[in-house]
Amino acid sequence: MSVRKSFFDKVYSIVKLIPPGRVTTYGLIANYLGSVGSSRVVGYAMNASHNLQDVPAHRVVNRNGLLTGKHHFAGTNLMKDLLESEGVKIFENTVLDFENVVWDPSKDLD
């Protein structure tokens, strides 16, 4: 009998692959996992990941590069600070040069 990974575990396995200095979106993760339209569920997984030390949740943003998950991090600027420490430029809670920083698992893992 095989044990199937939960959707959240599948999300976490993808998030762990995001290279430092890059970001991805809830939708790109959902699409990669074959769950088009499940970006909100990816967001729920990210919200539940903050006690998991090995999941770099700060690298997941919305489709426009907005740091929508920032209120789930301790302190008001932790998500921004973590991204900036990796070289990602942020202005008004939005990733600058988003098109060149975004990491698409469908393109980079297949």
N, C-alpha and C positions, 0 to 999 in steps of 0.2 A: 504494500500500500504506500503510495507516494504522498508526501505532504506538499500541498501547493502553497506557494508564497502568497501572502496577502498583498493586496494592491499597494498598501502603504509600504511594505517591504520592497516591492518592485520599484516604487518611487525612490526610496532611500538608496537603492543600489545604483540608480541612475545619477542621483544628486552627488553621490560619492565620487563619481567620475568627472564631474565638472572641473576643469583645470583652474587652478588659482589664477586670478586676473581675468576671469571670464564669468559670464552670467548666462542663465537660461530662463525660460519662462514656464509657467504652469502649463500652458497650452502645448508647448513643444514636448514637454515630458509626457503629457497625456497622449499626444499623437504618437510618440515613439512607442508607447506601451499598447497602442492599438485601441485606445479609449478616447477617440475624438469627441470633444464636447465635455470631457471630464476634468477640465482644468480646475474647477471648484473643488473637486475631490482631491486633486493634487495639493491644492491650498490647505485643505483639512489635514493632509498628511504632513505638510510642512509645519503647520501649527502644532501638531502633536510631536514633532521631532526635537523640540528644544531641550529635552533632557538627554538626548542621544549625542554624545560627545563627538562621534565620528561622522555626523551628517552636516555638511556645510550649507545649512539652510539659507544663510545670508546671500548665497549665489543665485537664488531663485527670485525673480521679479515678475511683474506683469508684462503683458505683450508690448507695452509702450516704454518699458524700462523703468517704470515707477516702483519705488521701494514700498509696495503695498503691505508687506509683512513686517515692516519695521516696528510696529507697536507690540509685536510678540517677542521682541528682544528686550533684555534688561537695559534700562537707560533709554533715553530718547534718540541717541545717535549711534548705538552699537552696530546696527546693520551697516550703516554708512561708513563708520570707522573701520569695520572689518573689510569691506570692499575697497576702501581707499588704501588700506595697508597692503592690499594685493595689487595696487596700481590702477584700479578702476576709478575713473573720475566721475564725481557726483555733483550735480548742481540742483538745488531745490528738490531734493529727494528723487532725482531722476538720473539714470545712467547716461553720461555723455558719450557720444560716438557709439551709440547702442548697436548700430548695424555691424560694426567691426569688433565689438566685444561679445556679442551674443553667441552662444555655443548651441548648436542644434544637434542633439544626439542622433537624429535620423541621418544626418550627413557625416557626422564624425565617428559613429560607431558601426555603421553598416558597410 
